[in-house]
């Protein structure tokens, strides 16, 4: 089944939204780790004892990076994960481009196809009548 572009856009929106929420969660975890380091370090007087606090600093920095990546890269990641369908439908088995096929079988491999493949593609404009093409060429001077 080939998804409609509106479905792809909806899924991309939700994928980006979930990625942003996860990014905010990672930023919150990083803030908690850094705050615990600062509060304990100031109260104990050893804030710059990095060997003692290295675990919190390293994990906090990783969480900060993942949070920023989630916030800044949400849309590109959603586009990467949720792809638009190809312009011309292709056979899921062999990849043969099926354009307005009248049969319900792939002409290349013989796979049974849904009726979506035999109908005209909604992304392709209908062909222009001959009169419109000749008039357009006359206007352009061709």
LINHU-V895871 format. One record per residue. N is the residue number from 1. PSI is psi as a letter, one per 40 degrees, with the letter a starting at -180 (none if undefined). NEAR is the number of other C-alpha atoms within 8 Angstrom. Layout:
N;PSI;NEAR + N;PSI;NEAR
This chain:
1;h;4 + 2;h;6 + 3;i;7 + 4;i;7 + 5;d;8 + 6;d;6 + 7;d;8 + 8;d;12 + 9;d;8 + 10;d;8 + 11;d;9 + 12;d;12 + 13;d;9 + 14;d;8 + 15;d;10 + 16;d;12 + 17;d;9 + 18;d;8 + 19;d;11 + 20;d;11 + 21;d;8 + 22;d;10 + 23;d;14 + 24;d;11 + 25;d;9 + 26;d;12 + 27;d;13 + 28;d;8 + 29;d;10 + 30;d;14 + 31;d;9 + 32;d;8 + 33;d;12 + 34;d;11 + 35;d;8 + 36;d;8 + 37;d;12 + 38;d;9 + 39;d;8 + 40;d;9 + 41;d;11 + 42;d;9 + 43;d;6 + 44;e;7 + 45;e;6 + 46;f;7 + 47;d;11 + 48;e;5 + 49;g;7 + 50;d;7 + 51;d;5 + 52;d;6 + 53;e;9 + 54;d;8 + 55;d;7 + 56;d;10 + 57;d;11 + 58;d;8 + 59;d;10 + 60;d;13 + 61;d;9 + 62;d;9 + 63;d;12 + 64;d;11 + 65;d;8 + 66;d;11 + 67;d;14 + 68;d;10 + 69;d;10 + 70;d;13 + 71;d;11 + 72;d;7 + 73;e;8 + 74;d;14 + 75;d;9 + 76;d;7 + 77;d;9 + 78;d;12 + 79;d;9 + 80;d;7 + 81;d;6 + 82;h;9 + 83;i;7 + 84;i;6 + 85;i;9 + 86;i;6 + 87;d;6 + 88;h;8 + 89;i;12 + 90;i;9 + 91;h;12 + 92;e;5 + 93;d;6 + 94;e;7 + 95;e;7 + 96;h;8 + 97;h;8 + 98;h;11 + 99;h;10 + 100;f;9 + 101;h;9 + 102;d;5 + 103;i;6 + 104;e;11 + 105;i;8 + 106;h;13 + 107;e;5 + 108;d;6 + 109;e;7 + 110;e;7 + 111;h;8 + 112;h;7 + 113;i;11 + 114;i;8 + 115;e;7 + 116;d;8 + 117;d;14 + 118;e;13 + 119;i;8 + 120;i;8 + 121;h;10 + 122;e;5 + 123;e;5 + 124;h;7 + 125;i;5 + 126;i;4 + 127;i;4 + 128;i;6 + 129;i;6 + 130;d;6 + 131;d;6 + 132;d;8 + 133;d;9 + 134;d;8 + 135;d;8 + 136;d;8 + 137;d;9 + 138;d;8 + 139;d;7 + 140;e;6 + 141;f;5 + 142;none;5
